[in-house]
Amino acid sequence: MKWIVTAVLLVNLGCAGMANQQPRSELPTSPLAATLSQYRDPARNGLLLRHSVRLRIPGRGLDQTFSGIMRFDHNGDSIRLVGMAGFGMKLFDLSISQEAVETHFISPGLSRINNLPEHIAFCARRIWLAPQPEIGNGFRRIEDTTYIYGIHDGQRIEHEYLKETLTAIRSLGPDEYWEIQYLERMTDTQEPSRIIFKDSHRRYSVDVRLIEQRMTSS
């Protein structure tokens, strides 16, 4: 029952936040955006990751941890995501791309929640399959930090880089408001080892920690 309550809260909250930020205007454009985008993600096709995920909603007294296994497919353009509760009980099994989500399995308790796969896919896309900067995007630089601004699906998206390393992605509206922080990376694969998804408006956060990584046959 606790997992059903957690899932319901995720659906009700959605994945949106950081509503008080404002986009910059009249920014110069440069091929720098395309140059930085190639450093955003390591080569991921066939990469399998095991995460510990902590969902915290202080206002509702919720602090829940569960686990997930994820594999990148199709040259890293899609993911297979399996969520598990305690003792290895499978909660869901989804294939997620930028355009669609396919449900391979969902537990009977969670299947009663309308559009749950779509809500999970929304969050997973923003964290792991978010849009990359393109030539012509606006940018500004403050010392070693570069901010790239573009429009994706009608939303104003900001990418933040420290030198050549992606450190954050933000949606600045008009319909989606969220922030993702990539705080740490593995030294060998450069895969993010800690990711925080924040929603300051609805006051919840998702803390994702990398437990294991290994390559599989793609």
Secondary structure, DSSP 4 states (H G I P E B T S, - for coil): -HHHHHHHHHHHH-S---TT-----S--B-THHHHHHTTSS---TTEEEEEEEEEEEGGGTEEEEEEEEEEEETTTTEEEEEEE-GGG-EEEEEEEESS-EEEEEE-HHHHTSTTHHHHHHHHHHHHHSPPPP-TT-EEEEETTEEEEEEEETTEEEEEEEETTEEEEEEEE-SS-EEEEEEEEE-TTT--EEEEEEEETTTTEEEEEEEEEEEE---
